[in-house]
Amino acid sequence: MKQLVLIFLLLSTFIVNSKSEIISDNQEIISLIENNWNSIKTMSGRFEQTDTDNNIEYGNFYFDKPYKSKFTYDNKNETIITNQILINILDEEGYQIDSYPIGNSPIKNILSNNIKLEDIFTISGVEIISGKDDVYKITTVKKDSDKSNGEVLFFFSTADLTLKKWVIFDEFKNKTVLEFTNIQKNISIAPNIFVVRYRH
């Protein structure tokens, strides 16, 4: 269960075995990405999660701004649902088995309405990473953290500025990578997707 919570509280970096190009006009790229991301109110698709020991899990994700997300795993009974206040861990029947304050987690920040990245993060670099699909790699540090435990990496497609991946460092340099595929944007997502049930 703790490993699931690390998706939101502790993520880290990964090695890209391809060429990178430093972008000179960072602000223009950041503005384009912000405008595109802010135009997306809902998103769903598949995800691949890789942890620091290279264990890989797959599942489905749903985003509904502001603040709501859901991650269901193919081979685990637990589900994660977030809102503005909590990270909820649910059993296979949708009942809450644990919860944690979401605090100022990056997922809360990125799923808020009309974000401006520089209000949340100090942006230390923007690069183009060349590979099968070129992406912008944005290296940031959360403004309420230091570099040892607050670095967040975002990867957006250069073709259409879609969020492809995110990574967050913890103080122990543990690693969890979330990569998104089969993405659908601005679709109708039923409110009951995010319902948390409670046992009495």
N, C-alpha and C positions, 0 to 999 in steps of 0.2 A: 504494500500500500504506500509506503514512504516513497518508493521509486516513482509512483504515479504522480505524487505531489511535486516531485522534482521538476516535472515538465514546466511548472509555473514559477516555482520558487528558485530552482537551481537548473540552469542550462549552461552549456559551455561551447567551446569552439571546435572546429574540425579543419583538416588539412585539405587544401585544394591543389590537386596535381595538374595545374594548368597555368598559363601565362596570365598576368594581371597588368592592367594599364591604369596609371594614376589619372584621375579626372581633374582638370585644371579649374573648370567652372562648377564647383560643387553646388553652389546655391541654386543654380538653374535646374540641375538634376533633382535636388531635394525638393524643390517647389513642384516639379512635375509629378514626382512620386507622391507627395502629400496630397495634391489635388486629385490624383487618380484614386488614392486610398480613401480619401474622404467622400468620394462619389459612390463608394461601395457601402451599402448598408447591411447586406447579408451575404454570406459566402458559405459554401459547403464543398465537400470532396473527400478525398482519401488522404491519409497521412502515413508517413513512415518515421518512426521514432528510433533513434540510435543513441545508446547511453555510452558512458565512458569506457565500459568493458566491451563495446561493440555488439551488445545484445540488441536485436532489432525486433520491434513490435509494429503491427499494422492495425489500421482501423479507419473509422469515419469521423469527420469533424463537421461542426456547424458553428458559424459565427452569426450573431445578431446584435448589431450595435444599438445602444451602447452597452458594453460590458458582458453580454451573455455569450457563453461558448459551451460546447459539449463535445467530449471525446469518448467514443466507444471503441473498445479493443476487440479484435477478431478472436483472440484466444485467452481473454481474461474476463472474469465475471464482473469486475469493477468498471464503473463509468465515472467520468469527471464532468461536473457541471459548474460553471462559474457564474457569478453575478457581481454586482458592484461591491458586495461585502464579503462574500465567502467563496472558497473553493470547496465544493461538496463532493464527497466520495460516495457513490451509490452501489448497492448490490445489484444482482442480475434482475431483480424485480422492481428496481427503481427506488428502493428505500435508502435513505441516508444512513450510512454506517460510520461516517466521520465527517468532520468539516474543519477548515482552517481559515483564519482571517486572510483575505487576499491582500490587505495592506496596499502598498504602492507597487504591486507586482507589474512587470512589463506587459503581461497579457491584459491587465486592466487598462494600462495606459494606451496600448495600441488599439484596443477595442472601444475607446471613447469616441465621441463625436468630434469631427473637425479638429483633428490633432495637428499640432505644429511640432515637428520632431525636436526642434531646438528649444522648445519650452520644457521638454521632458529630459532630453539627452544633450550631452556635449558630443558633437560629431567630430571625430578625430580623423576620418578618412572616407573617401569615396573612390572606388576602383571599378573597372570593368574586368570581370573574370571570364576569360574565354574558355569555352568547352562545347559540349553538345548543344547547349542553349546558353548564350551569353547572358550574364546577369550583372547588375550593379551590386556590389558589396558595400554596405554602409556600416562602418565601425563606429560604435557609440559607447558612451559611458553615462549611466544614469546620474543625474545631477545630485541625488541624495546619497550617492555611494562613492567609494574610491575605486581606483583602477583594479584593485585586487579582487573585488567581488561585485562590480557593477557593470562590467562590459557586456554589451549586447550587440550582436551582429544581425543585420537584416539583408536578405538577398531578394532583389526584385528583377524580373525579366526585363532585359533591354528592349524587347520587342513590343510588349504591351503594359509594362510596369506592374505586372501581377506579382504579389508576394509569393515567393517560391519556397522560402526557408527562413527559419530564425534560429539563433543560437545565443545562449546567455552564459557567462562565466560565473562560477561561485568561488568562494574564497579558497577552496581546495583544488581548483582547476579541474573539477569533475566535468564531464561532458555529456550533454544530451542535445541531439539535433532533431528538429522537427521539419520534415520536408513535405510540401503539399502538392498533390497531383489531382487530376480529374476535377478541376476547380469549376464551380458554377457561381456566378455573381448575381447579386440583386434578384434572387429568386424568392418565392414565397416559402417561408418556413413556419410551420404550425407552432403556436405558442406552447402546446403541450410537450414539444420536444425538450423544453427546458424545465419541466415540472420536477420538483423534488418531493418525494413522498416521505412521510414520517410515521414510524410505528408508535403507537400509544400504549 
